[in-house]
Amino acid sequence: MVDIISSATKKTVSMRRFPLPKDIKDKFAASCWAFPERYLDAAIRNGISSFQRMPAQLLADGLAKLKHDLESGDWLVKHGEILNFDEYDAGYYFISAAKE
């Protein structure tokens, strides 16, 4: 990726991982990793493009499953260990370029 961007832009390009902190303020696809109940809030989902592009029935089914898992405790059993983390690497990167 870095080589492609560098070649196309003729700039020095660097890339570094961006693990998401638990207390991140922005709301985007993976930002609520430690607070899955927030995905049930339409106001939060409305600002996340991947939810907006999802077929309505698929979204409704997924939200119903999430709600059930949260209420039953299944989510905590399956994924609760993640709550011990201060940050989560969801595969985000910062890419920057500078003139050579």
C-alpha positions in Angstrom: 0.0 0.0 0.0 2.7 2.4 1.0 4.7 1.7 -2.2 1.6 2.2 -4.4 0.7 5.6 -2.8 4.3 6.7 -2.8 4.7 5.8 -6.5 1.4 7.6 -7.5 2.1 10.7 -5.4 5.9 10.9 -5.6 5.9 11.5 -1.8 7.4 9.7 1.1 4.5 7.7 2.6 4.3 6.2 6.1 1.7 4.0 7.6 1.0 3.2 11.2 -1.6 1.2 13.0 -4.3 3.0 15.0 -5.6 0.8 17.8 -8.9 2.2 19.0 -8.9 3.4 22.6 -11.8 2.3 24.8 -12.8 5.9 25.4 -12.6 7.1 21.8 -15.2 9.9 21.3 -15.8 9.5 17.5 -18.5 7.0 16.5 -17.7 4.9 13.5 -17.9 1.3 12.6 -15.6 -0.3 15.2 -15.5 2.6 17.7 -18.0 1.1 20.1 -16.1 -2.1 20.5 -16.2 -1.9 24.3 -19.8 -0.7 24.4 -21.8 -2.9 22.0 -25.1 -1.6 23.4 -24.4 1.7 21.6 -25.0 0.0 18.3 -28.6 -0.4 19.3 -29.0 3.4 19.3 -30.3 4.6 16.0 -28.7 8.0 16.5 -25.3 6.3 16.6 -26.0 3.9 13.8 -27.2 6.8 11.6 -23.7 8.3 11.6 -22.0 5.0 10.5 -22.1 4.5 6.8 -21.7 0.7 6.9 -25.0 0.5 8.8 -26.7 2.8 6.3 -25.6 0.6 3.4 -26.7 -2.6 4.9 -30.0 -4.2 3.7 -32.7 -3.2 6.2 -33.7 -6.8 7.0 -30.1 -7.9 7.6 -29.6 -4.9 9.9 -32.8 -5.6 11.8 -31.9 -9.3 12.3 -28.4 -8.4 13.5 -29.7 -5.8 15.9 -32.3 -8.2 17.3 -29.5 -10.8 17.8 -27.2 -8.3 19.5 -30.0 -7.1 21.8 -30.9 -10.7 22.7 -27.2 -11.5 23.4 -26.7 -8.4 25.5 -29.9 -9.1 27.5 -29.3 -12.8 28.0 -25.6 -12.3 28.9 -24.5 -14.4 25.9 -22.5 -11.5 24.5 -20.6 -11.2 27.7 -19.8 -14.9 27.8 -18.7 -15.0 24.2 -16.8 -11.6 24.0 -16.5 -10.3 27.5 -12.7 -10.7 27.7 -12.4 -7.8 25.3 -13.7 -5.5 28.0 -10.4 -6.0 29.8 -8.5 -4.2 27.0 -7.7 -0.5 27.0 -7.5 -0.5 23.2 -8.6 -2.7 20.3 -6.9 -3.2 17.0 -9.7 -3.3 14.5 -7.3 -2.9 11.5 -7.3 0.9 11.2 -4.3 2.7 9.9 -3.0 6.3 9.7 -1.4 7.0 6.3 0.6 10.1 5.8 2.6 11.5 3.0 5.3 14.2 2.8 7.1 15.7 -0.2 10.4 14.1 -0.9 
